[in-house]
Amino acid sequence: MKRGIKYLLLLFIALSCTLSSCHKKKDTLKNYMSGTLDAYIPLYSLVDRSYQVTTGGITNPTSGVSYQWITSYNKDTVKLSDGDPFTIFLPDSVGTFTITQIAMADGYYNTIQNLTVNTFTRYNSLKRYVAPTDSIQDPRDQQFYHIEKIGNLEWFTKNLNYSQNGEGYAKSDDIGFLFGRLYTWEEATGGISGSGLASGPQGICPDGWHIPTNEDWEDLAMALKGESMPFIDNWKGVGELLIPDTLTFNGNRVWPYSANVNRKNDAKWNAMPGGYSVNSHNNFTDIFISAYFWSATEKDGDNAYFRYLHYDIGDFPFNYTTKNGLGASVRCVRKFN
């Protein structure tokens, strides 16, 4: 009997401790904030840039929120109130850096946003670039493009970066200096389809140049392979003749290594893996992985053709998609005498 009473007493003490512990733990629980920290820093940026951001984004609690900024490169910590402007100064060196924003309020868990930025230089971050000897300057914005005679045409050997339309990858304007911008077919062509050799619309290209047609692409393949290749074909082995193997960006391969592709870049076409965008340039993917290039030739009223390269494929396949569904790179061409 005494043993049973002793057991019940111990059980009561243990249960009391447990309930007390739970109650204490419950008292220390905090609420979660509502809202999303909305500061934006480009994923890719030239070195030594500055960007002004507005601190905020938290909708609950509606008051008493403070914000803290921490940068990985100078260890500075800055505390601000909701709505305060803040200028982010990027380092003057190339690399990958983290910028952290923290929202804090009494009784709430912190909300944290980590922003990554890759800094580069316009003229020195690309190494081992095989540059043709000829170039032109776009009079609209004074940018230079190397050009090369291939087959019956002259081709840009760099992706177009005219900023009056399209988007830089991940909405990072600076990266366009190296990888070009991404355009929908409508943005690239102005909605005008073309066919025949050197008969595409000017579209987004400089005066005297045009968006390549299916026949222009066929002329490129013929020059590279020495045989006629219809556009509606996967062009076996053509891709590896367009991709530079040793090109680096900030010391890393622009095109990842693949044992399946013997990259030669025979014509100095210098394919750049600019990736692509979808959803009206709101979603971006595959930079340093793949490259997509428009044809000026439409498949039908709703769709247009493009060709694409992938780091692990030696071919240069074709496909088609809606005219406003894909953001792809543009290479301009013209016929030479």
SETIFI-845768 format. One record per residue (C-alpha): residue number from 1; residue in one letter; x, y negated, z negated. Coordinates in steps of 0.1 Angstrom, whole numbers, plus 5000, padded with zeros to 4 digits. Each point is the difference from the previous one (the first is absolute). Example, Ala and Ser with C-alpha at 12.3 -4.5 7.8 and 13.67 -1.06 7.14 Angstrom:
residues 2
[pt 1,"a",[5123,5045,4922]]
[pt 2,"s",[5014,4966,5007]]
***
This chain:
residues 337
[pt 1,"m",[5000,5000,5000]]
[pt 2,"k",[5028,4976,4990]]
[pt 3,"r",[5019,5010,5032]]
[pt 4,"g",[4969,4990,5021]]
[pt 5,"i",[4996,4967,4983]]
[pt 6,"k",[5037,4992,5005]]
[pt 7,"y",[4996,5009,5037]]
[pt 8,"l",[4970,4977,5004]]
[pt 9,"l",[5018,4972,4982]]
[pt 10,"l",[5030,5003,5024]]
[pt 11,"l",[4977,5001,5030]]
[pt 12,"f",[4982,4968,4988]]
[pt 13,"i",[5034,4982,4995]]
[pt 14,"a",[5012,5010,5035]]
[pt 15,"l",[4967,4990,5016]]
[pt 16,"s",[5001,4966,4982]]
[pt 17,"c",[5036,4994,5012]]
[pt 18,"t",[4989,5009,5036]]
[pt 19,"l",[4970,4977,4999]]
[pt 20,"s",[5021,4972,4985]]
[pt 21,"s",[5027,5005,5027]]
[pt 22,"c",[4974,4999,5028]]
[pt 23,"h",[4984,4969,4986]]
[pt 24,"k",[5034,4983,4998]]
[pt 25,"k",[5008,5010,5036]]
[pt 26,"k",[4967,4987,5012]]
[pt 27,"d",[5007,4967,4983]]
[pt 28,"t",[5032,4996,5021]]
[pt 29,"l",[4984,5008,5034]]
[pt 30,"k",[4999,4971,5024]]
[pt 31,"n",[4978,4990,5030]]
[pt 32,"y",[5011,5002,5036]]
[pt 33,"m",[5001,4968,5020]]
[pt 34,"s",[4979,4996,5032]]
[pt 35,"g",[5012,4985,5032]]
[pt 36,"t",[5032,5004,5021]]
[pt 37,"l",[5031,4979,4999]]
[pt 38,"d",[5000,4984,5034]]
[pt 39,"a",[5034,4985,5005]]
[pt 40,"y",[5016,5008,5033]]
[pt 41,"i",[5037,5002,5010]]
[pt 42,"p",[5009,5013,5034]]
[pt 43,"l",[5014,5035,5001]]
[pt 44,"y",[5028,4988,5023]]
[pt 45,"s",[5016,4966,4998]]
[pt 46,"l",[5030,4981,5010]]
[pt 47,"v",[5025,4994,4972]]
[pt 48,"d",[4998,4968,4979]]
[pt 49,"r",[4963,4994,5008]]
[pt 50,"s",[4976,4985,4974]]
[pt 51,"y",[4963,5008,4998]]
[pt 52,"q",[4974,4982,4980]]
[pt 53,"v",[4973,5022,4983]]
[pt 54,"t",[4971,4992,4978]]
[pt 55,"t",[4998,5018,4968]]
[pt 56,"g",[4966,5018,4994]]
[pt 57,"g",[4977,5027,5011]]
[pt 58,"i",[4986,5012,4966]]
[pt 59,"t",[4963,4996,4997]]
[pt 60,"n",[4995,5014,4965]]
[pt 61,"p",[5008,4987,4975]]
[pt 62,"t",[4990,4966,5014]]
[pt 63,"s",[5024,4981,4977]]
[pt 64,"g",[5030,5005,4979]]
[pt 65,"v",[5020,5017,5028]]
[pt 66,"s",[5037,4992,5004]]
[pt 67,"y",[5023,5012,5027]]
[pt 68,"q",[5036,5010,5001]]
[pt 69,"w",[5023,5003,5030]]
[pt 70,"i",[5032,5020,4999]]
[pt 71,"t",[5025,5004,5028]]
[pt 72,"s",[5024,5029,5003]]
[pt 73,"y",[5028,4979,5015]]
[pt 74,"n",[5005,4972,4975]]
[pt 75,"k",[4982,5013,4969]]
[pt 76,"d",[4980,4968,4997]]
[pt 77,"t",[4967,5002,4981]]
[pt 78,"v",[4974,4973,5006]]
[pt 79,"k",[4967,4997,4981]]
[pt 80,"l",[4971,4982,5015]]
[pt 81,"s",[4963,4994,4996]]
[pt 82,"d",[4972,5010,5023]]
[pt 83,"g",[5000,4980,5033]]
[pt 84,"d",[5035,4986,4995]]
[pt 85,"p",[5021,4999,5032]]
[pt 86,"f",[5033,5017,4999]]
[pt 87,"t",[5029,5000,5025]]
[pt 88,"i",[5019,5033,5005]]
[pt 89,"f",[5036,4995,5012]]
[pt 90,"l",[5015,5030,5017]]
[pt 91,"p",[5037,5008,4998]]
[pt 92,"d",[5025,4990,5026]]
[pt 93,"s",[5011,5036,5005]]
[pt 94,"v",[4985,5029,5018]]
[pt 95,"g",[4984,5029,4981]]
[pt 96,"t",[4968,5013,4986]]
[pt 97,"f",[4987,4981,4969]]
[pt 98,"t",[4970,5002,4976]]
[pt 99,"i",[4979,4971,4988]]
[pt 100,"t",[4976,5009,4972]]
[pt 101,"q",[4969,4980,4989]]
[pt 102,"i",[4984,5009,4966]]
[pt 103,"a",[4966,4988,4988]]
[pt 104,"m",[4996,4999,4962]]
[pt 105,"a",[4972,4992,4976]]
[pt 106,"d",[4992,5008,4963]]
[pt 107,"g",[4980,5032,4997]]
[pt 108,"y",[5008,5012,5035]]
[pt 109,"y",[5025,5023,5016]]
[pt 110,"n",[5024,4982,5023]]
[pt 111,"t",[4994,5001,5038]]
[pt 112,"i",[5032,5003,5020]]
[pt 113,"q",[5007,4995,5037]]
[pt 114,"n",[5034,5009,5015]]
[pt 115,"l",[5009,4983,5033]]
[pt 116,"t",[5028,5013,5021]]
[pt 117,"v",[5019,4978,5025]]
[pt 118,"n",[5027,5011,5024]]
[pt 119,"t",[5023,4971,5009]]
[pt 120,"f",[5021,4998,5032]]
[pt 121,"t",[5018,4976,5022]]
[pt 122,"r",[4988,4991,5035]]
[pt 123,"y",[5033,5006,5018]]
[pt 124,"n",[5021,5024,4978]]
[pt 125,"s",[4975,5026,4986]]
[pt 126,"l",[4998,5019,5032]]
[pt 127,"k",[5033,5017,5008]]
[pt 128,"r",[5011,5021,5030]]
[pt 129,"y",[4974,4984,5022]]
[pt 130,"v",[5009,5007,5037]]
[pt 131,"a",[4993,4966,5016]]
[pt 132,"p",[4996,4996,5037]]
[pt 133,"t",[5019,4971,5015]]
[pt 134,"d",[4970,4981,5014]]
[pt 135,"s",[4975,4981,4979]]
[pt 136,"i",[4972,4975,5003]]
[pt 137,"q",[4986,4974,4977]]
[pt 138,"d",[4963,4996,4994]]
[pt 139,"p",[4993,4963,5005]]
[pt 140,"r",[4970,5002,4977]]
[pt 141,"d",[5020,5007,4968]]
[pt 142,"q",[5037,5001,5012]]
[pt 143,"q",[5004,5036,4990]]
[pt 144,"f",[5025,5021,5021]]
[pt 145,"y",[4993,5034,5014]]
[pt 146,"h",[5026,5023,5016]]
[pt 147,"i",[4989,5014,5034]]
[pt 148,"e",[5011,5029,5021]]
[pt 149,"k",[4994,5011,5036]]
[pt 150,"i",[4985,5035,5000]]
[pt 151,"g",[4985,5014,5032]]
[pt 152,"n",[4982,4973,5019]]
[pt 153,"l",[4994,4978,4970]]
[pt 154,"e",[5016,4979,4973]]
[pt 155,"w",[4990,5010,4965]]
[pt 156,"f",[5002,4983,4966]]
[pt 157,"t",[5023,5021,4979]]
[pt 158,"k",[4985,4986,4968]]
[pt 159,"n",[4964,4999,4988]]
[pt 160,"l",[4981,4968,5006]]
[pt 161,"n",[4998,4977,4970]]
[pt 162,"y",[4977,4972,5012]]
[pt 163,"s",[4982,4989,4969]]
[pt 164,"q",[4969,4983,5015]]
[pt 165,"n",[4983,5034,4998]]
[pt 166,"g",[5003,5034,4983]]
[pt 167,"e",[5017,5007,4966]]
[pt 168,"g",[5034,5008,4987]]
[pt 169,"y",[5002,5034,4983]]
[pt 170,"a",[4982,4999,4966]]
[pt 171,"k",[4992,4964,5008]]
[pt 172,"s",[5038,4992,4996]]
[pt 173,"d",[5007,4974,5027]]
[pt 174,"d",[5038,5001,4996]]
[pt 175,"i",[5003,5037,5009]]
[pt 176,"g",[4988,4990,5035]]
[pt 177,"f",[5034,4986,5008]]
[pt 178,"l",[5014,5035,5000]]
[pt 179,"f",[4970,5023,5007]]
[pt 180,"g",[4976,4977,5018]]
[pt 181,"r",[4963,4995,4992]]
[pt 182,"l",[4971,5024,5003]]
[pt 183,"y",[4971,4990,5023]]
[pt 184,"t",[4967,5016,5009]]
[pt 185,"w",[4994,5006,5037]]
[pt 186,"e",[4977,4970,5002]]
[pt 187,"e",[5026,4978,4983]]
[pt 188,"a",[5028,5013,5023]]
[pt 189,"t",[4982,4997,5033]]
[pt 190,"g",[4975,4973,4994]]
[pt 191,"g",[4973,5027,5008]]
[pt 192,"i",[5012,5003,5036]]
[pt 193,"s",[5008,5035,5013]]
[pt 194,"g",[5026,5005,5027]]
[pt 195,"s",[5013,5027,5024]]
[pt 196,"g",[5027,5004,5026]]
[pt 197,"l",[5037,4993,4998]]
[pt 198,"a",[5009,4966,4985]]
[pt 199,"s",[4963,4991,5001]]
[pt 200,"g",[4990,4998,4963]]
[pt 201,"p",[4986,4969,4983]]
[pt 202,"q",[5023,4975,4984]]
[pt 203,"g",[4981,5003,4968]]
[pt 204,"i",[5022,4992,4970]]
[pt 205,"c",[5032,5001,5021]]
[pt 206,"p",[5020,4969,5011]]
[pt 207,"d",[4994,4984,5034]]
[pt 208,"g",[5012,5023,5028]]
[pt 209,"w",[4997,5031,4978]]
[pt 210,"h",[4971,5024,4995]]
[pt 211,"i",[4987,5029,4980]]
[pt 212,"p",[5011,5033,5016]]
[pt 213,"t",[4974,5020,5019]]
[pt 214,"n",[4999,5037,5003]]
[pt 215,"e",[5019,4997,5032]]
[pt 216,"d",[5027,4980,4983]]
[pt 217,"w",[5004,5027,4974]]
[pt 218,"e",[5002,5026,5028]]
[pt 219,"d",[5028,4980,5016]]
[pt 220,"l",[5019,5000,4968]]
[pt 221,"a",[4997,5038,4996]]
[pt 222,"m",[5010,5005,5037]]
[pt 223,"a",[5032,4979,4994]]
[pt 224,"l",[5009,5019,4969]]
[pt 225,"k",[4992,5036,5012]]
[pt 226,"g",[5006,4997,5037]]
[pt 227,"e",[4966,5015,5008]]
[pt 228,"s",[4964,4989,5004]]
[pt 229,"m",[4981,5002,4967]]
[pt 230,"p",[4962,4992,4999]]
[pt 231,"f",[4989,4978,4971]]
[pt 232,"i",[4976,5027,4988]]
[pt 233,"d",[5028,5022,4988]]
[pt 234,"n",[5020,5004,4968]]
[pt 235,"w",[5033,4992,5017]]
[pt 236,"k",[5021,5027,4986]]
[pt 237,"g",[5035,4988,4990]]
[pt 238,"v",[4994,4964,5010]]
[pt 239,"g",[4997,4988,4964]]
[pt 240,"e",[5035,5009,4990]]
[pt 241,"l",[5013,4979,5030]]
[pt 242,"l",[4984,4969,4985]]
[pt 243,"i",[5009,5004,4963]]
[pt 244,"p",[5033,4986,4986]]
[pt 245,"d",[5016,5025,4976]]
[pt 246,"t",[5025,4980,4980]]
[pt 247,"l",[4980,4968,4994]]
[pt 248,"t",[4999,4990,4963]]
[pt 249,"f",[4979,4975,4980]]
[pt 250,"n",[5017,4989,4968]]
[pt 251,"g",[5023,5030,5002]]
[pt 252,"n",[4972,5026,5005]]
[pt 253,"r",[4991,5018,5032]]
[pt 254,"v",[4972,4981,5019]]
[pt 255,"w",[4989,5034,5014]]
[pt 256,"p",[5003,5028,4975]]
[pt 257,"y",[5022,5029,5010]]
[pt 258,"s",[4984,5029,5018]]
[pt 259,"a",[5017,5032,5013]]
[pt 260,"n",[4972,5002,5025]]
[pt 261,"v",[5008,4969,5019]]
[pt 262,"n",[5032,4993,5020]]
[pt 263,"r",[4998,4962,5001]]
[pt 264,"k",[5019,4983,5028]]
[pt 265,"n",[4985,4966,5007]]
[pt 266,"d",[5013,5004,5035]]
[pt 267,"a",[4984,4968,5014]]
[pt 268,"k",[5007,4978,4970]]
[pt 269,"w",[4962,4998,4995]]
[pt 270,"n",[5005,5000,4962]]
[pt 271,"a",[4967,5014,4988]]
[pt 272,"m",[4992,4986,4966]]
[pt 273,"p",[4978,5019,4975]]
[pt 274,"g",[4976,4971,4992]]
[pt 275,"g",[4972,5023,4988]]
[pt 276,"y",[4964,4990,5006]]
[pt 277,"s",[4970,4984,4984]]
[pt 278,"v",[4962,5008,4998]]
[pt 279,"n",[4969,4984,4986]]
[pt 280,"s",[5006,4966,5015]]
[pt 281,"h",[5037,4999,4988]]
[pt 282,"n",[4990,5007,4964]]
[pt 283,"n",[5017,5034,4998]]
[pt 284,"f",[5035,5007,5011]]
[pt 285,"t",[5020,5032,5002]]
[pt 286,"d",[5030,5018,5015]]
[pt 287,"i",[5026,4973,5003]]
[pt 288,"f",[5034,5018,5004]]
[pt 289,"i",[4980,5031,5011]]
[pt 290,"s",[4983,4992,5033]]
[pt 291,"a",[4995,4975,5028]]
[pt 292,"y",[4968,4993,5020]]
[pt 293,"f",[4999,4980,5032]]
[pt 294,"w",[4971,4987,5020]]
[pt 295,"s",[4992,5005,5036]]
[pt 296,"a",[4980,4972,5017]]
[pt 297,"t",[4979,5027,5017]]
[pt 298,"e",[4967,5007,4984]]
[pt 299,"k",[4985,5035,5000]]
[pt 300,"d",[4964,4987,5000]]
[pt 301,"g",[4981,4970,4986]]
[pt 302,"d",[5007,5009,4964]]
[pt 303,"n",[5034,5017,5001]]
[pt 304,"a",[5035,4993,5012]]
[pt 305,"y",[5032,5021,5004]]
[pt 306,"f",[5032,4999,4979]]
[pt 307,"r",[5031,5021,4997]]
[pt 308,"y",[5018,5009,4968]]
[pt 309,"l",[5033,5012,4986]]
[pt 310,"h",[5006,5020,4968]]
[pt 311,"y",[5034,5005,4982]]
[pt 312,"d",[4996,5038,5001]]
[pt 313,"i",[4987,5003,5037]]
[pt 314,"g",[5021,4997,5031]]
[pt 315,"d",[4970,4994,5023]]
[pt 316,"f",[4982,4968,5008]]
[pt 317,"p",[4963,5010,4998]]
[pt 318,"f",[4970,4979,5011]]
[pt 319,"n",[4966,4995,4983]]
[pt 320,"y",[4972,4975,5000]]
[pt 321,"t",[4979,4982,4974]]
[pt 322,"t",[4975,4972,4996]]
[pt 323,"k",[5012,4966,5011]]
[pt 324,"n",[4998,4984,4966]]
[pt 325,"g",[5007,5031,4979]]
[pt 326,"l",[5038,5002,5001]]
[pt 327,"g",[5028,4975,4995]]
[pt 328,"a",[5030,5011,5022]]
[pt 329,"s",[5032,4985,5012]]
[pt 330,"v",[5004,4982,5034]]
[pt 331,"r",[5028,5001,5025]]
[pt 332,"c",[4998,4975,5028]]
[pt 333,"v",[5011,5008,5036]]
[pt 334,"r",[5004,4982,5033]]
[pt 335,"k",[5011,5010,5035]]
[pt 336,"f",[5034,4988,5011]]
[pt 337,"n",[5012,4993,5035]]
***
